[in-house]
Amino acid sequence: MSQYVMTYDVGTSGVKTCIYAIDETITLMASTMEGYSLTILDGGGAEQEPMDWWHAMCRTTRKLLQSHDIAAAQITGISFCAQMQGLVLVDQEGRPLRRAMSYMDSRAVREHREGLVHGVRVSGMNVRKLLQSLAITRAVPASVKDPVWKYKWVQRNEPAVFERVHKWLDVKEFLIHRCTGQFVMTEDSAYATLLYDPRAGRKQFSARLCKLFGVNVGHMPKVVPSTAQVGKLSQEAADELGLREGTSVFGGGGDAALIGVGAGAVAQGDTHIYLGTSGWVSTVVGKQKLDAKHMIASIVGANMTGYHYFSELETAGKCLEWVKNHLALDEIGIYLEKKQISDSEESIHRSLYDYMMHAIKDVPAGSNGVMFAPWLHGNRSPFEDANARGMFFNIGIDTGKTELIHAVLEGICYHLRWQLEAQDLKVRTSSAIRLVGGGALAPLTCQMLADVLGRKIETVDSPQNAGAVGAAIVAAVGLGRIASLDGAKQLIKVKACYTPNAANKAVYDRYFTVFKTLYQNNKKAFGLLNAQRNE
């Protein structure tokens, strides 16, 4: 009887559940997804119901087993890849005390200001806290969206909730507890709190940093490696999921840690770009580096032999979702009436995305002069500003929807180039870059990114599943089927390559110079329009 691993890729918009066979290669046997909502609140709030994640896990698991005639006993291990830097506060039974605060939540402006932006400052931050943080973590919670400020926001604004807190968990850690009853946090998630000491011989939450930022160290869970078996599936969880009691549960990792593994970008110097709801540029480095000016830090990944030099774009694919809902809705409505589309959520999203790509295929490089800034919910890197917002620039009387949609894609690519160039100031990024995430499904996007960056772009099979593949590799290491996460380099093969078009690159080089001025020229206006709304 064949044996498989099951993975859960828990994103901002939904959970993707996959079943993989692993031998000399990784083979996707079955997959499905289910969506859930993200609640956007006044003042920069972004929240989700933790039980929505769990219920989506349960329904998709049962659906896969039943529709593909796979027995529960054939699933030998389960693993996770999930959105990071959320705040899930739970009681002693692991029940959520409030909705989870998403990584996108930017309400903690006051907490951030009072906790870090006061006293004698260097680079705008309190010098004592800055130096102590850098000495221990080589990073600092400089963003208003960092989870420690969310924690402090709840402490200030919801004291009755805060009094009942037993543990601070991240997204997958909440789900791990539902599966096993264990309160744990993988090393990459622990580091993302910026309260974790990753130095050799320590590798635990720093009591010194917790005290410095006013965090109860007792709220922090036990830290485990991503490949560790953190427990066995409980009878209650097994009944809800439709799996077998005692199935091995592995720690998995956050999306920033595992998507690179699923891309096969695991060797020092490997750079990958992710284009999903959010986006990022990440390069594997041997030693921790920090660029405070451009908000780039070296974060702990699933593979403890190196770090990820990591620069994040808050809204990437989210911009295309906005386009779909607000610019292309009438055309898409006509499209849906004329086409027979599978009723699965993933198929519908893929079909709509393909349709938009087809509609803009003849728009020239530069979108006839129109530019778009992809900062729909603020930005983190290469500048940090929760007040920044998206914009179209240089619209003319002859500008149409196709140019606007094309400009949105270009704006995302311009921003990624900005991040890549910022990384190049301190590390050597790779000449060939792996592109993964749903954005890598469209050849138009891949070619555009190659043209904007002036780099070769490589894609892999099922790039939208890179996080799930990374989680499967983690489980395979934990089960002893693969020696280490370094094996991903041989397992993940390049499917297609895109080289820069010289004529298009010349256009983009000229336009990119303008793109970089859009933020600085509008920074004051962003503050005037949005600062009060974000407080």
C-alpha positions as CSV (number, residue, x, y, z in Angstrom):
1,M,0.0,0.0,0.0
2,S,1.5,3.4,-1.1
3,Q,2.4,5.9,1.6
4,Y,2.0,9.6,1.4
5,V,2.5,12.9,3.3
6,M,-0.2,15.5,3.6
7,T,0.6,19.2,3.7
8,Y,-1.4,22.3,4.6
9,D,-0.4,25.6,3.0
10,V,-2.3,28.1,5.1
11,G,-2.3,31.4,3.3
12,T,-4.1,34.8,3.8
13,S,-7.0,33.9,1.5
14,G,-7.3,30.1,1.9
15,V,-5.8,26.8,2.8
16,K,-4.3,24.5,0.1
17,T,-4.3,20.9,1.1
18,C,-2.0,18.5,-0.8
19,I,-1.1,14.8,-0.8
20,Y,2.4,14.0,-2.0
21,A,4.3,10.8,-2.8
22,I,8.1,11.1,-2.1
23,D,10.8,8.8,-3.4
24,E,13.4,10.0,-6.0
25,T,11.0,12.8,-6.9
26,I,8.1,14.6,-5.3
27,T,4.8,13.8,-6.9
28,L,1.6,15.6,-6.3
29,M,-1.1,13.0,-5.9
30,A,-4.1,15.2,-5.1
31,S,-4.9,18.8,-4.0
32,T,-7.8,21.1,-3.2
33,M,-8.3,24.4,-1.5
34,E,-10.9,26.3,0.5
35,G,-11.0,30.0,1.0
36,Y,-11.9,32.2,4.0
37,S,-12.1,35.8,4.7
38,L,-9.7,38.5,5.9
39,T,-11.4,41.3,7.9
40,I,-10.0,44.8,7.3
41,L,-10.8,47.2,10.0
42,D,-10.6,51.0,10.4
43,G,-7.2,52.2,11.7
44,G,-5.2,49.5,9.8
45,G,-6.6,46.4,11.4
46,A,-6.5,43.0,9.6
47,E,-7.9,40.0,11.3
48,Q,-8.9,36.4,10.7
49,E,-10.9,33.8,12.6
50,P,-8.5,31.0,13.6
51,M,-11.2,28.4,13.6
52,D,-11.8,29.2,9.9
53,W,-8.3,27.8,9.2
54,W,-9.1,24.7,11.1
55,H,-12.5,24.1,9.6
56,A,-11.0,24.6,6.1
57,M,-8.3,22.0,7.0
58,C,-10.8,19.5,8.1
59,R,-13.1,19.9,5.1
60,T,-10.3,19.8,2.5
61,T,-8.7,16.7,4.1
62,R,-11.9,14.7,4.1
63,K,-12.6,15.8,0.5
64,L,-9.2,14.7,-0.8
65,L,-9.3,11.3,0.9
66,Q,-12.8,10.6,-0.3
67,S,-12.5,11.9,-3.8
68,H,-9.2,10.1,-4.5
69,D,-9.9,6.9,-2.6
70,I,-6.9,7.3,-0.3
71,A,-7.1,5.5,3.1
72,A,-6.2,7.4,6.2
73,A,-3.6,4.8,7.0
74,Q,-1.7,5.7,3.9
75,I,-1.0,9.2,5.3
76,T,2.2,8.7,7.4
77,G,2.9,12.4,8.3
78,I,1.4,15.9,8.0
79,S,3.2,19.2,7.8
80,F,2.5,22.9,7.4
81,C,3.5,26.0,5.5
82,A,1.8,29.1,6.7
83,Q,1.6,32.9,6.7
84,M,3.9,34.3,9.3
85,Q,4.0,37.1,11.9
86,G,0.4,36.7,13.0
87,L,-0.7,37.0,16.6
88,V,-2.9,34.2,17.9
89,L,-3.5,34.5,21.6
90,V,-4.9,31.4,23.3
91,D,-6.0,30.2,26.7
92,Q,-4.8,27.1,28.5
93,E,-6.9,24.9,26.3
94,G,-5.5,26.4,23.2
95,R,-8.8,28.2,22.4
96,P,-8.4,31.6,20.6
97,L,-9.2,34.5,22.9
98,R,-9.9,36.9,20.0
99,R,-9.5,36.9,16.2
100,A,-6.0,36.5,15.0
101,M,-4.1,39.7,14.0
102,S,-2.7,39.2,10.5
103,Y,0.8,40.1,9.5
104,M,-0.9,43.0,7.6
105,D,-2.3,44.6,10.8
106,S,-0.8,48.0,11.3
107,R,-2.9,49.4,14.2
108,A,-0.1,49.4,16.8
109,V,1.2,52.9,15.8
110,R,1.2,54.2,19.4
111,E,2.7,51.0,20.8
112,H,5.5,51.1,18.2
113,R,6.2,54.8,18.8
114,E,6.2,54.5,22.6
115,G,8.1,51.2,22.5
116,L,10.9,52.0,20.1
117,V,10.7,55.5,18.7
118,H,11.6,57.5,21.8
119,G,14.6,58.8,23.7
120,V,18.0,59.0,22.2
121,R,17.7,57.5,18.7
122,V,19.8,56.1,15.9
123,S,18.1,55.5,12.6
124,G,14.9,56.7,14.2
125,M,15.0,54.0,16.9
126,N,15.8,54.0,20.7
127,V,19.5,53.4,20.8
128,R,19.4,51.1,23.8
129,K,16.8,48.8,22.4
130,L,18.3,48.9,19.0
131,L,21.7,47.9,20.2
132,Q,20.5,45.1,22.4
133,S,18.2,43.7,19.7
134,L,21.0,43.8,17.2
135,A,23.4,42.1,19.6
136,I,21.0,39.2,20.2
137,T,19.0,38.8,17.0
138,R,20.8,40.9,14.4
139,A,17.4,42.5,13.7
140,V,15.0,44.8,15.4
141,P,11.2,45.2,15.4
142,A,11.3,48.4,13.4
143,S,8.0,47.8,11.6
144,V,4.6,48.8,13.1
145,K,3.4,45.5,11.8
146,D,5.9,43.4,13.8
147,P,4.0,41.0,16.1
148,V,5.5,42.4,19.4
149,W,3.5,45.6,18.8
150,K,0.3,43.7,18.1
151,Y,0.9,41.9,21.4
152,K,1.3,45.3,23.1
153,W,-1.7,46.7,21.3
154,V,-3.9,43.9,22.8
155,Q,-2.3,44.5,26.2
156,R,-3.3,48.2,26.1
157,N,-6.6,48.1,24.3
158,E,-8.1,44.7,25.4
159,P,-6.9,44.2,29.0
160,A,-9.6,41.7,29.9
161,V,-8.5,39.5,26.9
162,F,-4.8,39.9,27.8
163,E,-5.3,38.8,31.4
164,R,-6.5,35.4,30.0
165,V,-3.5,34.8,27.7
166,H,-1.7,31.5,28.2
167,K,0.4,31.4,25.0
168,W,1.3,33.5,22.1
169,L,1.1,31.4,18.9
170,D,1.5,32.0,15.2
171,V,-0.8,30.6,12.5
172,K,0.5,27.1,12.0
173,E,1.3,26.8,15.7
174,F,-2.4,27.2,16.5
175,L,-3.2,24.4,14.1
176,I,-0.4,22.2,15.5
177,H,-2.0,22.6,18.9
178,R,-5.4,21.6,17.4
179,C,-3.7,18.5,16.0
180,T,-1.5,17.4,19.0
181,G,-2.4,19.5,22.1
182,Q,1.2,20.7,22.1
183,F,2.2,24.4,22.5
184,V,5.2,24.8,20.3
185,M,6.7,27.2,17.8
186,T,9.2,26.4,15.0
187,E,12.5,28.2,15.0
188,D,11.6,30.3,12.0
189,S,8.3,31.5,13.5
190,A,10.0,32.1,16.9
191,Y,12.7,34.3,15.1
192,A,9.9,36.2,13.3
193,T,8.8,37.5,16.7
194,L,12.2,39.2,17.0
195,L,12.4,38.0,20.6
196,Y,14.3,34.7,19.8
197,D,18.0,34.3,20.3
198,P,19.3,32.2,17.4
199,R,22.9,32.1,18.5
200,A,24.7,28.8,18.9
201,G,24.2,27.4,22.4
202,R,21.1,29.5,23.1
203,K,18.3,29.0,20.6
204,Q,15.5,30.0,22.9
205,F,13.3,33.1,23.5
206,S,15.5,35.7,25.1
207,A,14.4,36.7,28.6
208,R,16.4,39.8,28.2
209,L,14.6,40.9,25.0
210,C,11.2,40.0,26.4
211,K,11.8,42.2,29.4
212,L,13.2,45.0,27.2
213,F,9.9,45.1,25.2
214,G,7.5,44.3,28.1
215,V,6.6,40.7,27.0
216,N,5.8,38.0,29.5
217,V,8.3,35.3,28.6
218,G,5.9,32.8,30.1
219,H,3.6,33.5,27.1
220,M,6.2,32.1,24.7
221,P,5.9,28.4,23.7
222,K,8.6,25.8,23.4
223,V,10.8,26.2,20.3
224,V,11.4,23.2,18.0
225,P,13.1,22.6,14.6
226,S,10.9,22.6,11.5
227,T,11.7,19.0,10.8
228,A,10.9,17.8,14.3
229,Q,8.0,15.5,15.0
230,V,6.2,17.7,17.4
231,G,3.6,15.2,18.4
232,K,1.0,12.6,17.2
233,L,-2.4,13.3,15.9
234,S,-4.9,13.1,18.8
235,Q,-8.1,11.1,18.6
236,E,-10.2,14.2,18.6
237,A,-8.3,15.9,15.8
238,A,-8.1,12.6,13.9
239,D,-11.9,12.3,14.0
240,E,-12.4,15.8,12.8
241,L,-9.8,15.5,10.0
242,G,-10.7,12.0,8.9
243,L,-7.1,10.8,9.5
244,R,-5.7,8.1,11.7
245,E,-4.9,8.7,15.4
246,G,-1.2,8.7,16.0
247,T,-0.2,10.1,12.6
248,S,3.1,12.0,12.9
249,V,2.8,15.8,13.0
250,F,5.9,17.8,11.9
251,G,6.6,21.4,12.7
252,G,6.8,22.6,9.2
253,G,7.6,26.3,8.6
254,G,6.3,29.7,7.7
255,D,5.9,30.7,4.1
256,A,9.1,32.8,4.1
257,A,11.0,29.7,5.3
258,L,9.5,26.9,3.1
259,I,8.7,28.5,-0.2
260,G,12.4,28.8,-0.9
261,V,12.8,25.1,-0.1
262,G,9.9,24.3,-2.5
263,A,11.6,26.5,-5.1
264,G,14.8,24.5,-4.8
265,A,16.6,27.7,-3.8
266,V,18.5,26.3,-0.8
267,A,22.2,26.8,-1.6
268,Q,24.1,29.9,-0.4
269,G,23.6,32.7,-2.9
270,D,20.4,31.3,-4.3
271,T,17.7,34.0,-4.8
272,H,14.0,33.4,-5.2
273,I,11.1,35.7,-5.7
274,Y,7.6,34.9,-4.5
275,L,4.5,36.3,-6.1
276,G,1.4,35.4,-4.1
277,T,-1.0,37.5,-2.1
278,S,2.1,39.2,-0.8
279,G,5.5,39.1,-2.4
280,W,9.2,39.1,-1.5
281,V,12.8,38.8,-2.7
282,S,14.9,36.3,-0.6
283,T,18.5,35.3,-0.9
284,V,20.2,32.5,1.1
285,V,23.2,33.8,3.0
286,G,25.7,32.1,5.3
287,K,25.9,34.9,7.9
288,Q,23.3,37.3,9.2
289,K,23.3,40.7,7.6
290,L,21.0,43.7,8.3
291,D,20.1,46.7,6.2
292,A,18.1,49.0,8.5
293,K,17.8,51.7,5.9
294,H,16.0,49.4,3.4
295,M,14.3,47.3,6.1
296,I,16.0,44.0,5.0
297,A,17.0,41.5,7.6
298,S,18.4,38.0,7.6
299,I,15.7,35.7,9.0
300,V,16.0,32.1,10.3
301,G,14.6,29.6,7.9
302,A,13.7,25.9,8.1
303,N,17.3,24.9,7.0
304,M,19.5,25.9,9.9
305,T,22.7,25.9,7.7
306,G,21.9,29.5,6.5
307,Y,19.6,32.5,6.7
308,H,17.2,34.2,4.3
309,Y,18.1,37.8,3.5
310,F,14.5,38.9,3.1
311,S,12.7,41.9,1.6
312,E,8.9,41.9,1.7
313,L,6.2,43.5,-0.5
314,E,3.0,43.6,1.5
315,T,0.6,43.5,-1.4
316,A,1.6,41.8,-4.7
317,G,-1.1,39.4,-6.0
318,K,-3.5,41.3,-3.7
319,C,-3.1,44.1,-6.3
320,L,-4.3,41.8,-9.0
321,E,-7.3,40.7,-6.9
322,W,-8.1,44.4,-6.5
323,V,-7.9,44.8,-10.3
324,K,-10.2,41.8,-10.8
325,N,-12.8,43.2,-8.4
326,H,-12.7,46.8,-9.4
327,L,-11.4,47.2,-13.0
328,A,-12.1,43.9,-14.8
329,L,-15.4,42.8,-13.1
330,D,-17.7,43.6,-16.1
331,E,-15.5,41.8,-18.6
332,I,-15.0,38.9,-16.2
333,G,-18.8,38.6,-15.7
334,I,-19.2,38.3,-19.5
335,Y,-16.4,35.7,-19.5
336,L,-18.0,33.6,-16.9
337,E,-21.3,33.5,-18.7
338,K,-19.6,32.3,-21.9
339,K,-17.2,29.7,-20.4
340,Q,-17.7,26.4,-18.6
341,I,-15.4,26.5,-15.6
342,S,-14.8,23.9,-12.9
343,D,-16.6,25.0,-9.7
344,S,-13.4,24.6,-7.6
345,E,-12.2,27.8,-6.2
346,E,-8.6,27.3,-7.4
347,S,-9.8,26.7,-11.0
348,I,-12.0,29.8,-11.0
349,H,-9.1,32.0,-9.7
350,R,-6.8,30.4,-12.3
351,S,-9.3,31.0,-15.1
352,L,-9.9,34.6,-14.2
353,Y,-6.2,35.3,-13.9
354,D,-5.6,33.7,-17.3
355,Y,-8.3,35.8,-18.8
356,M,-6.8,39.0,-17.5
357,M,-3.4,38.0,-18.9
358,H,-4.9,37.3,-22.3
359,A,-6.7,40.7,-22.3
360,I,-3.4,42.6,-21.7
361,K,-1.0,40.5,-23.9
362,D,-0.7,43.2,-26.6
363,V,-0.1,46.1,-24.3
364,P,3.5,47.3,-25.0
365,A,6.2,47.5,-22.3
366,G,5.6,50.6,-20.2
367,S,1.8,50.5,-20.6
368,N,1.9,53.6,-22.8
369,G,3.2,55.7,-20.0
370,V,1.0,54.6,-17.2
371,M,2.6,53.5,-13.9
372,F,1.2,51.9,-10.7
373,A,2.5,51.9,-7.2
374,P,1.6,48.5,-5.4
375,W,1.3,49.8,-1.9
376,L,-2.4,49.1,-1.2
377,H,-1.9,48.4,2.5
378,G,1.3,50.3,3.3
379,N,4.8,49.0,2.6
380,R,7.7,47.3,4.5
381,S,10.7,47.3,2.2
382,P,12.8,49.0,0.8
383,F,10.9,51.7,2.8
384,E,8.7,51.3,5.8
385,D,5.5,53.4,5.7
386,A,2.1,52.2,6.9
387,N,0.6,55.3,5.4
388,A,1.8,54.6,1.8
389,R,-1.0,53.7,-0.6
390,G,-1.3,52.6,-4.2
391,M,-1.7,54.9,-7.1
392,F,-2.0,55.1,-10.9
393,F,0.4,57.8,-12.3
394,N,0.4,59.5,-15.7
395,I,-3.1,58.5,-16.9
396,G,-4.1,60.1,-20.2
397,I,-7.3,60.7,-22.1
398,D,-6.6,57.6,-24.2
399,T,-5.7,55.3,-21.3
400,G,-7.8,52.2,-21.2
401,K,-8.4,49.3,-18.8
402,T,-5.9,47.1,-20.5
403,E,-3.1,49.6,-19.9
404,L,-4.2,50.0,-16.3
405,I,-4.1,46.2,-15.6
406,H,-0.8,45.9,-17.4
407,A,0.6,48.8,-15.4
408,V,-0.4,47.0,-12.1
409,L,1.8,44.0,-13.1
410,E,4.6,46.3,-14.1
411,G,4.4,48.2,-10.8
412,I,4.8,44.9,-8.9
413,C,7.8,44.1,-11.0
414,Y,9.3,47.5,-10.5
415,H,9.0,47.2,-6.8
416,L,10.6,43.8,-6.8
417,R,13.5,45.3,-8.8
418,W,13.9,48.0,-6.2
419,Q,14.1,45.3,-3.5
420,L,16.6,43.2,-5.5
421,E,18.8,46.3,-6.1
422,A,18.7,47.0,-2.3
423,Q,19.8,43.4,-1.6
424,D,22.7,43.8,-4.0
425,L,24.1,46.6,-1.9
426,K,25.0,44.0,0.9
427,V,24.9,40.5,-0.6
428,R,25.4,38.9,-4.0
429,T,22.1,37.8,-5.5
430,S,21.9,35.1,-8.1
431,S,22.1,35.8,-11.9
432,A,19.2,33.3,-12.4
433,I,16.3,33.8,-10.1
434,R,13.6,31.2,-9.2
435,L,10.1,32.6,-9.4
436,V,7.3,30.8,-7.5
437,G,3.8,31.5,-6.3
438,G,0.6,31.9,-8.4
439,G,2.2,34.8,-10.3
440,A,4.6,32.4,-11.9
441,L,1.8,30.5,-13.7
442,A,1.5,33.2,-16.4
443,P,4.4,33.3,-19.0
444,L,3.5,37.0,-19.5
445,T,4.4,37.8,-15.9
446,C,7.6,35.7,-16.0
447,Q,8.8,37.4,-19.1
448,M,7.9,40.9,-17.8
449,L,9.8,40.2,-14.6
450,A,12.8,39.1,-16.6
451,D,12.7,42.3,-18.7
452,V,12.2,44.5,-15.7
453,L,15.0,42.9,-13.6
454,G,17.4,42.2,-16.5
455,R,17.9,38.7,-15.0
456,K,17.1,35.2,-16.2
457,I,13.9,33.9,-14.5
458,E,13.4,30.2,-13.8
459,T,10.1,28.5,-13.0
460,V,9.4,25.1,-11.5
461,D,6.5,22.7,-11.9
462,S,3.3,23.8,-10.0
463,P,4.9,27.0,-8.7
464,Q,1.8,27.9,-6.8
465,N,2.4,24.9,-4.6
466,A,6.0,25.8,-3.7
467,G,5.1,26.2,0.0
468,A,3.3,22.8,0.1
469,V,6.3,21.2,-1.6
470,G,8.6,22.7,1.0
471,A,6.3,21.4,3.8
472,A,6.4,17.9,2.1
473,I,10.2,18.0,2.1
474,V,10.2,18.9,5.8
475,A,8.0,15.9,6.5
476,A,10.2,13.7,4.4
477,V,13.3,14.7,6.3
478,G,11.4,14.1,9.6
479,L,10.4,10.6,8.4
480,G,13.9,9.8,7.3
481,R,13.2,9.6,3.6
482,I,15.5,12.5,2.7
483,A,18.8,13.2,4.5
484,S,18.4,17.0,4.8
485,L,16.6,20.0,3.4
486,D,19.6,20.5,1.1
487,G,18.2,17.7,-0.9
488,A,15.6,20.1,-2.3
489,K,18.2,21.3,-4.8
490,Q,18.2,18.0,-6.6
491,L,14.5,17.2,-6.2
492,I,13.2,20.5,-7.6
493,K,13.9,20.8,-11.4
494,V,13.6,23.9,-13.6
495,K,10.6,23.8,-15.9
496,A,11.0,27.0,-18.0
497,C,13.5,29.8,-18.4
498,Y,12.9,33.4,-19.5
499,T,15.7,35.7,-20.6
500,P,15.4,39.5,-20.8
501,N,14.2,41.2,-24.0
502,A,16.7,44.0,-24.6
503,A,14.2,46.4,-26.2
504,N,11.7,46.0,-23.3
505,K,14.5,46.3,-20.7
506,A,15.5,49.6,-22.2
507,V,12.0,50.9,-21.7
508,Y,11.8,49.6,-18.2
509,D,15.2,51.0,-17.2
510,R,13.9,54.5,-18.1
511,Y,10.5,54.0,-16.4
512,F,12.1,52.5,-13.2
513,T,13.9,55.7,-12.5
514,V,10.5,57.5,-12.4
515,F,8.9,54.7,-10.3
516,K,11.4,55.2,-7.5
517,T,10.4,58.8,-7.2
518,L,6.7,58.1,-6.7
519,Y,7.0,57.3,-3.0
520,Q,9.3,60.2,-2.0
521,N,7.3,62.7,-4.0
522,N,4.1,61.6,-2.3
523,K,5.3,60.7,1.2
524,K,4.0,63.9,2.8
525,A,0.6,63.5,1.1
526,F,0.3,59.9,2.2
527,G,0.9,61.0,5.8
528,L,-1.6,63.9,5.6
529,L,-4.3,61.6,4.1
530,N,-3.7,58.4,6.1
531,A,-1.9,59.0,9.4
532,Q,-5.1,59.7,11.3
533,R,-6.9,56.8,9.8
534,N,-4.1,54.5,11.0
535,E,-4.2,55.6,14.6
